[in-house]
Amino acid sequence: MAPGRAFAGLYGGGVAPAFRGKGIYRALVAVRAQEARRRGYRYLMVDAAAASAPILARLGFEALARVRGWVLGV
């Protein structure tokens, strides 16, 4: 943990289609959140697809903002 930092972020993480619906993603995020707490982070930000919203909400995450992707046409 960097001194004076209260925020950590989770980037990347997913489950292969054949294994979805078995609680693996939820367990993965829960363990990563627990590790962030253990390391002293107060806030945890997740960059996830909308499909993950129900799972994240059940884990206690709250939506704060939405990100909109942009592509520069060439």
Jmol script that loads the backbone (N, CA, C; Angstrom):
load data "model"
ATOM      1  N   MET A   1       0.845  -1.182   0.000  1.00  0.00           N
ATOM      2  CA  MET A   1       0.000   0.000   0.000  1.00  0.00           C
ATOM      3  C   MET A   1       0.881   1.232   0.000  1.00  0.00           C
ATOM      4  N   ALA A   2       0.579   2.132  -0.883  1.00  0.00           N
ATOM      5  CA  ALA A   2       1.327   3.381  -0.928  1.00  0.00           C
ATOM      6  C   ALA A   2       0.920   4.243   0.274  1.00  0.00           C
ATOM      7  N   PRO A   3       1.890   4.864   0.935  1.00  0.00           N
ATOM      8  CA  PRO A   3       1.566   5.691   2.105  1.00  0.00           C
ATOM      9  C   PRO A   3       0.539   6.769   1.767  1.00  0.00           C
ATOM     10  N   GLY A   4      -0.462   6.897   2.630  1.00  0.00           N
ATOM     11  CA  GLY A   4      -1.457   7.942   2.457  1.00  0.00           C
ATOM     12  C   GLY A   4      -2.538   7.645   1.432  1.00  0.00           C
ATOM     13  N   ARG A   5      -2.555   6.473   0.879  1.00  0.00           N
ATOM     14  CA  ARG A   5      -3.560   6.131  -0.134  1.00  0.00           C
ATOM     15  C   ARG A   5      -4.687   5.329   0.511  1.00  0.00           C
ATOM     16  N   ALA A   6      -5.912   5.757   0.275  1.00  0.00           N
ATOM     17  CA  ALA A   6      -7.071   5.059   0.825  1.00  0.00           C
ATOM     18  C   ALA A   6      -7.775   4.217  -0.224  1.00  0.00           C
ATOM     19  N   PHE A   7      -7.428   4.414  -1.507  1.00  0.00           N
ATOM     20  CA  PHE A   7      -8.144   3.757  -2.594  1.00  0.00           C
ATOM     21  C   PHE A   7      -7.318   2.655  -3.243  1.00  0.00           C
ATOM     22  N   ALA A   8      -7.988   1.571  -3.567  1.00  0.00           N
ATOM     23  CA  ALA A   8      -7.404   0.498  -4.372  1.00  0.00           C
ATOM     24  C   ALA A   8      -8.384   0.222  -5.505  1.00  0.00           C
ATOM     25  N   GLY A   9      -7.917  -0.391  -6.555  1.00  0.00           N
ATOM     26  CA  GLY A   9      -8.788  -0.684  -7.686  1.00  0.00           C
ATOM     27  C   GLY A   9      -8.641  -2.121  -8.141  1.00  0.00           C
ATOM     28  N   LEU A  10      -9.753  -2.689  -8.569  1.00  0.00           N
ATOM     29  CA  LEU A  10      -9.742  -4.024  -9.148  1.00  0.00           C
ATOM     30  C   LEU A  10      -9.941  -3.881 -10.648  1.00  0.00           C
ATOM     31  N   TYR A  11      -8.982  -4.358 -11.396  1.00  0.00           N
ATOM     32  CA  TYR A  11      -9.057  -4.305 -12.851  1.00  0.00           C
ATOM     33  C   TYR A  11      -8.826  -5.706 -13.370  1.00  0.00           C
ATOM     34  N   GLY A  12      -9.632  -6.109 -14.282  1.00  0.00           N
ATOM     35  CA  GLY A  12      -9.485  -7.444 -14.839  1.00  0.00           C
ATOM     36  C   GLY A  12     -10.098  -8.484 -13.913  1.00  0.00           C
ATOM     37  N   GLY A  13     -10.593  -9.490 -14.486  1.00  0.00           N
ATOM     38  CA  GLY A  13     -11.215 -10.564 -13.728  1.00  0.00           C
ATOM     39  C   GLY A  13     -12.466 -11.001 -14.458  1.00  0.00           C
ATOM     40  N   GLY A  14     -12.596 -12.236 -14.622  1.00  0.00           N
ATOM     41  CA  GLY A  14     -13.766 -12.751 -15.304  1.00  0.00           C
ATOM     42  C   GLY A  14     -13.776 -14.256 -15.229  1.00  0.00           C
ATOM     43  N   VAL A  15     -14.842 -14.823 -15.716  1.00  0.00           N
ATOM     44  CA  VAL A  15     -15.019 -16.266 -15.665  1.00  0.00           C
ATOM     45  C   VAL A  15     -15.382 -16.756 -17.064  1.00  0.00           C
ATOM     46  N   ALA A  16     -14.759 -17.821 -17.486  1.00  0.00           N
ATOM     47  CA  ALA A  16     -15.052 -18.414 -18.793  1.00  0.00           C
ATOM     48  C   ALA A  16     -16.529 -18.802 -18.855  1.00  0.00           C
ATOM     49  N   PRO A  17     -17.145 -18.627 -20.010  1.00  0.00           N
ATOM     50  CA  PRO A  17     -18.580 -18.918 -20.145  1.00  0.00           C
ATOM     51  C   PRO A  17     -19.012 -20.278 -19.592  1.00  0.00           C
ATOM     52  N   ALA A  18     -18.208 -21.286 -19.769  1.00  0.00           N
ATOM     53  CA  ALA A  18     -18.577 -22.631 -19.312  1.00  0.00           C
ATOM     54  C   ALA A  18     -18.697 -22.725 -17.793  1.00  0.00           C
ATOM     55  N   PHE A  19     -18.103 -21.770 -17.076  1.00  0.00           N
ATOM     56  CA  PHE A  19     -18.099 -21.821 -15.614  1.00  0.00           C
ATOM     57  C   PHE A  19     -18.947 -20.743 -14.961  1.00  0.00           C
ATOM     58  N   ARG A  20     -19.663 -19.957 -15.754  1.00  0.00           N
ATOM     59  CA  ARG A  20     -20.491 -18.892 -15.207  1.00  0.00           C
ATOM     60  C   ARG A  20     -21.699 -19.462 -14.479  1.00  0.00           C
ATOM     61  N   GLY A  21     -22.210 -18.681 -13.533  1.00  0.00           N
ATOM     62  CA  GLY A  21     -23.389 -19.099 -12.780  1.00  0.00           C
ATOM     63  C   GLY A  21     -23.085 -20.033 -11.626  1.00  0.00           C
ATOM     64  N   LYS A  22     -21.808 -20.181 -11.292  1.00  0.00           N
ATOM     65  CA  LYS A  22     -21.407 -21.081 -10.212  1.00  0.00           C
ATOM     66  C   LYS A  22     -20.840 -20.334  -9.007  1.00  0.00           C
ATOM     67  N   GLY A  23     -20.901 -18.988  -9.041  1.00  0.00           N
ATOM     68  CA  GLY A  23     -20.408 -18.200  -7.911  1.00  0.00           C
ATOM     69  C   GLY A  23     -18.917 -17.919  -7.928  1.00  0.00           C
ATOM     70  N   ILE A  24     -18.260 -18.247  -9.020  1.00  0.00           N
ATOM     71  CA  ILE A  24     -16.809 -18.074  -9.090  1.00  0.00           C
ATOM     72  C   ILE A  24     -16.437 -16.593  -9.116  1.00  0.00           C
ATOM     73  N   TYR A  25     -17.117 -15.796  -9.938  1.00  0.00           N
ATOM     74  CA  TYR A  25     -16.799 -14.362 -10.012  1.00  0.00           C
ATOM     75  C   TYR A  25     -17.029 -13.700  -8.659  1.00  0.00           C
ATOM     76  N   ARG A  26     -18.152 -14.019  -8.019  1.00  0.00           N
ATOM     77  CA  ARG A  26     -18.448 -13.447  -6.709  1.00  0.00           C
ATOM     78  C   ARG A  26     -17.341 -13.798  -5.715  1.00  0.00           C
ATOM     79  N   ALA A  27     -16.939 -15.053  -5.694  1.00  0.00           N
ATOM     80  CA  ALA A  27     -15.888 -15.489  -4.780  1.00  0.00           C
ATOM     81  C   ALA A  27     -14.565 -14.792  -5.088  1.00  0.00           C
ATOM     82  N   LEU A  28     -14.255 -14.648  -6.361  1.00  0.00           N
ATOM     83  CA  LEU A  28     -13.020 -13.986  -6.777  1.00  0.00           C
ATOM     84  C   LEU A  28     -12.984 -12.536  -6.290  1.00  0.00           C
ATOM     85  N   VAL A  29     -14.070 -11.799  -6.521  1.00  0.00           N
ATOM     86  CA  VAL A  29     -14.122 -10.404  -6.092  1.00  0.00           C
ATOM     87  C   VAL A  29     -14.089 -10.314  -4.571  1.00  0.00           C
ATOM     88  N   ALA A  30     -14.800 -11.203  -3.885  1.00  0.00           N
ATOM     89  CA  ALA A  30     -14.834 -11.182  -2.423  1.00  0.00           C
ATOM     90  C   ALA A  30     -13.438 -11.385  -1.828  1.00  0.00           C
ATOM     91  N   VAL A  31     -12.681 -12.312  -2.377  1.00  0.00           N
ATOM     92  CA  VAL A  31     -11.327 -12.567  -1.875  1.00  0.00           C
ATOM     93  C   VAL A  31     -10.411 -11.378  -2.157  1.00  0.00           C
ATOM     94  N   ARG A  32     -10.551 -10.796  -3.337  1.00  0.00           N
ATOM     95  CA  ARG A  32      -9.721  -9.631  -3.675  1.00  0.00           C
ATOM     96  C   ARG A  32     -10.070  -8.444  -2.777  1.00  0.00           C
ATOM     97  N   ALA A  33     -11.362  -8.269  -2.470  1.00  0.00           N
ATOM     98  CA  ALA A  33     -11.784  -7.186  -1.567  1.00  0.00           C
ATOM     99  C   ALA A  33     -11.233  -7.425  -0.162  1.00  0.00           C
ATOM    100  N   GLN A  34     -11.276  -8.649   0.289  1.00  0.00           N
ATOM    101  CA  GLN A  34     -10.747  -8.992   1.606  1.00  0.00           C
ATOM    102  C   GLN A  34      -9.245  -8.685   1.672  1.00  0.00           C
ATOM    103  N   GLU A  35      -8.530  -8.992   0.623  1.00  0.00           N
ATOM    104  CA  GLU A  35      -7.091  -8.709   0.591  1.00  0.00           C
ATOM    105  C   GLU A  35      -6.823  -7.209   0.615  1.00  0.00           C
ATOM    106  N   ALA A  36      -7.636  -6.437  -0.105  1.00  0.00           N
ATOM    107  CA  ALA A  36      -7.471  -4.979  -0.090  1.00  0.00           C
ATOM    108  C   ALA A  36      -7.685  -4.439   1.327  1.00  0.00           C
ATOM    109  N   ARG A  37      -8.710  -4.941   2.012  1.00  0.00           N
ATOM    110  CA  ARG A  37      -8.946  -4.522   3.405  1.00  0.00           C
ATOM    111  C   ARG A  37      -7.769  -4.903   4.287  1.00  0.00           C
ATOM    112  N   ARG A  38      -7.285  -6.126   4.117  1.00  0.00           N
ATOM    113  CA  ARG A  38      -6.145  -6.590   4.913  1.00  0.00           C
ATOM    114  C   ARG A  38      -4.929  -5.681   4.729  1.00  0.00           C
ATOM    115  N   ARG A  39      -4.788  -5.164   3.516  1.00  0.00           N
ATOM    116  CA  ARG A  39      -3.657  -4.273   3.231  1.00  0.00           C
ATOM    117  C   ARG A  39      -3.905  -2.839   3.678  1.00  0.00           C
ATOM    118  N   GLY A  40      -5.092  -2.570   4.217  1.00  0.00           N
ATOM    119  CA  GLY A  40      -5.361  -1.258   4.788  1.00  0.00           C
ATOM    120  C   GLY A  40      -6.090  -0.267   3.900  1.00  0.00           C
ATOM    121  N   TYR A  41      -6.555  -0.703   2.747  1.00  0.00           N
ATOM    122  CA  TYR A  41      -7.291   0.220   1.884  1.00  0.00           C
ATOM    123  C   TYR A  41      -8.701   0.415   2.428  1.00  0.00           C
ATOM    124  N   ARG A  42      -9.152   1.642   2.435  1.00  0.00           N
ATOM    125  CA  ARG A  42     -10.497   1.954   2.934  1.00  0.00           C
ATOM    126  C   ARG A  42     -11.554   1.841   1.835  1.00  0.00           C
ATOM    127  N   TYR A  43     -11.179   2.204   0.619  1.00  0.00           N
ATOM    128  CA  TYR A  43     -12.122   2.211  -0.502  1.00  0.00           C
ATOM    129  C   TYR A  43     -11.596   1.316  -1.607  1.00  0.00           C
ATOM    130  N   LEU A  44     -12.518   0.626  -2.262  1.00  0.00           N
ATOM    131  CA  LEU A  44     -12.152  -0.270  -3.347  1.00  0.00           C
ATOM    132  C   LEU A  44     -13.019   0.040  -4.557  1.00  0.00           C
ATOM    133  N   MET A  45     -12.380   0.355  -5.665  1.00  0.00           N
ATOM    134  CA  MET A  45     -13.075   0.696  -6.898  1.00  0.00           C
ATOM    135  C   MET A  45     -12.966  -0.492  -7.848  1.00  0.00           C
ATOM    136  N   VAL A  46     -14.075  -0.796  -8.516  1.00  0.00           N
ATOM    137  CA  VAL A  46     -14.101  -1.899  -9.478  1.00  0.00           C
ATOM    138  C   VAL A  46     -14.497  -1.347 -10.837  1.00  0.00           C
ATOM    139  N   ASP A  47     -13.741  -1.675 -11.849  1.00  0.00           N
ATOM    140  CA  ASP A  47     -14.073  -1.335 -13.225  1.00  0.00           C
ATOM    141  C   ASP A  47     -14.666  -2.604 -13.826  1.00  0.00           C
ATOM    142  N   ALA A  48     -15.988  -2.630 -13.970  1.00  0.00           N
ATOM    143  CA  ALA A  48     -16.648  -3.862 -14.400  1.00  0.00           C
ATOM    144  C   ALA A  48     -17.769  -3.564 -15.387  1.00  0.00           C
ATOM    145  N   ALA A  49     -18.147  -4.580 -16.109  1.00  0.00           N
ATOM    146  CA  ALA A  49     -19.251  -4.469 -17.056  1.00  0.00           C
ATOM    147  C   ALA A  49     -20.580  -4.404 -16.301  1.00  0.00           C
ATOM    148  N   ALA A  50     -21.596  -3.882 -16.968  1.00  0.00           N
ATOM    149  CA  ALA A  50     -22.922  -3.758 -16.361  1.00  0.00           C
ATOM    150  C   ALA A  50     -23.459  -5.110 -15.898  1.00  0.00           C
ATOM    151  N   ALA A  51     -23.093  -6.174 -16.572  1.00  0.00           N
ATOM    152  CA  ALA A  51     -23.564  -7.510 -16.193  1.00  0.00           C
ATOM    153  C   ALA A  51     -23.097  -7.912 -14.796  1.00  0.00           C
ATOM    154  N   SER A  52     -22.016  -7.304 -14.323  1.00  0.00           N
ATOM    155  CA  SER A  52     -21.491  -7.620 -12.992  1.00  0.00           C
ATOM    156  C   SER A  52     -22.173  -6.829 -11.881  1.00  0.00           C
ATOM    157  N   ALA A  53     -22.982  -5.840 -12.233  1.00  0.00           N
ATOM    158  CA  ALA A  53     -23.597  -4.960 -11.233  1.00  0.00           C
ATOM    159  C   ALA A  53     -24.371  -5.703 -10.143  1.00  0.00           C
ATOM    160  N   PRO A  54     -25.219  -6.673 -10.469  1.00  0.00           N
ATOM    161  CA  PRO A  54     -25.950  -7.363  -9.395  1.00  0.00           C
ATOM    162  C   PRO A  54     -25.029  -8.104  -8.423  1.00  0.00           C
ATOM    163  N   ILE A  55     -23.994  -8.704  -8.944  1.00  0.00           N
ATOM    164  CA  ILE A  55     -23.046  -9.425  -8.095  1.00  0.00           C
ATOM    165  C   ILE A  55     -22.315  -8.444  -7.197  1.00  0.00           C
ATOM    166  N   LEU A  56     -21.835  -7.347  -7.765  1.00  0.00           N
ATOM    167  CA  LEU A  56     -21.107  -6.358  -6.983  1.00  0.00           C
ATOM    168  C   LEU A  56     -22.006  -5.733  -5.924  1.00  0.00           C
ATOM    169  N   ALA A  57     -23.252  -5.468  -6.250  1.00  0.00           N
ATOM    170  CA  ALA A  57     -24.191  -4.891  -5.280  1.00  0.00           C
ATOM    171  C   ALA A  57     -24.388  -5.841  -4.103  1.00  0.00           C
ATOM    172  N   ARG A  58     -24.503  -7.133  -4.370  1.00  0.00           N
ATOM    173  CA  ARG A  58     -24.662  -8.109  -3.278  1.00  0.00           C
ATOM    174  C   ARG A  58     -23.432  -8.162  -2.385  1.00  0.00           C
ATOM    175  N   LEU A  59     -22.286  -7.788  -2.929  1.00  0.00           N
ATOM    176  CA  LEU A  59     -21.057  -7.759  -2.130  1.00  0.00           C
ATOM    177  C   LEU A  59     -20.888  -6.438  -1.375  1.00  0.00           C
ATOM    178  N   GLY A  60     -21.810  -5.497  -1.590  1.00  0.00           N
ATOM    179  CA  GLY A  60     -21.761  -4.229  -0.866  1.00  0.00           C
ATOM    180  C   GLY A  60     -21.244  -3.046  -1.656  1.00  0.00           C
ATOM    181  N   PHE A  61     -20.908  -3.250  -2.928  1.00  0.00           N
ATOM    182  CA  PHE A  61     -20.448  -2.141  -3.758  1.00  0.00           C
ATOM    183  C   PHE A  61     -21.636  -1.263  -4.143  1.00  0.00           C
ATOM    184  N   GLU A  62     -21.372   0.020  -4.293  1.00  0.00           N
ATOM    185  CA  GLU A  62     -22.383   0.977  -4.743  1.00  0.00           C
ATOM    186  C   GLU A  62     -21.878   1.662  -6.004  1.00  0.00           C
ATOM    187  N   ALA A  63     -22.765   1.821  -6.972  1.00  0.00           N
ATOM    188  CA  ALA A  63     -22.381   2.504  -8.208  1.00  0.00           C
ATOM    189  C   ALA A  63     -22.234   3.998  -7.923  1.00  0.00           C
ATOM    190  N   LEU A  64     -21.108   4.547  -8.321  1.00  0.00           N
ATOM    191  CA  LEU A  64     -20.855   5.977  -8.140  1.00  0.00           C
ATOM    192  C   LEU A  64     -20.868   6.729  -9.455  1.00  0.00           C
ATOM    193  N   ALA A  65     -20.474   6.057 -10.517  1.00  0.00           N
ATOM    194  CA  ALA A  65     -20.387   6.715 -11.820  1.00  0.00           C
ATOM    195  C   ALA A  65     -20.388   5.651 -12.909  1.00  0.00           C
ATOM    196  N   ARG A  66     -20.631   6.100 -14.113  1.00  0.00           N
ATOM    197  CA  ARG A  66     -20.523   5.225 -15.282  1.00  0.00           C
ATOM    198  C   ARG A  66     -19.443   5.771 -16.189  1.00  0.00           C
ATOM    199  N   VAL A  67     -18.766   4.874 -16.849  1.00  0.00           N
ATOM    200  CA  VAL A  67     -17.723   5.254 -17.788  1.00  0.00           C
ATOM    201  C   VAL A  67     -18.237   4.988 -19.192  1.00  0.00           C
ATOM    202  N   ARG A  68     -18.021   5.938 -20.047  1.00  0.00           N
ATOM    203  CA  ARG A  68     -18.437   5.775 -21.439  1.00  0.00           C
ATOM    204  C   ARG A  68     -17.192   5.738 -22.303  1.00  0.00           C
ATOM    205  N   GLY A  69     -17.035   4.661 -23.036  1.00  0.00           N
ATOM    206  CA  GLY A  69     -15.871   4.517 -23.902  1.00  0.00           C
ATOM    207  C   GLY A  69     -16.035   5.292 -25.207  1.00  0.00           C
ATOM    208  N   TRP A  70     -14.949   5.792 -25.714  1.00  0.00           N
ATOM    209  CA  TRP A  70     -14.951   6.547 -26.972  1.00  0.00           C
ATOM    210  C   TRP A  70     -13.855   5.995 -27.864  1.00  0.00           C
ATOM    211  N   VAL A  71     -14.122   5.999 -29.155  1.00  0.00           N
ATOM    212  CA  VAL A  71     -13.146   5.564 -30.138  1.00  0.00           C
ATOM    213  C   VAL A  71     -12.928   6.712 -31.118  1.00  0.00           C
ATOM    214  N   LEU A  72     -11.682   7.028 -31.358  1.00  0.00           N
ATOM    215  CA  LEU A  72     -11.332   8.067 -32.324  1.00  0.00           C
ATOM    216  C   LEU A  72     -11.299   7.439 -33.710  1.00  0.00           C
ATOM    217  N   GLY A  73     -12.191   7.886 -34.588  1.00  0.00           N
ATOM    218  CA  GLY A  73     -12.232   7.343 -35.945  1.00  0.00           C
ATOM    219  C   GLY A  73     -11.066   7.863 -36.767  1.00  0.00           C
ATOM    220  N   VAL A  74     -10.472   6.983 -37.506  1.00  0.00           N
ATOM    221  CA  VAL A  74      -9.341   7.377 -38.376  1.00  0.00           C
ATOM    222  C   VAL A  74      -9.623   7.048 -39.812  1.00  0.00           C
TER     223      VAL A  74
END
end "model"
wireframe off; spacefill off
backbone 0.3
color backbone group
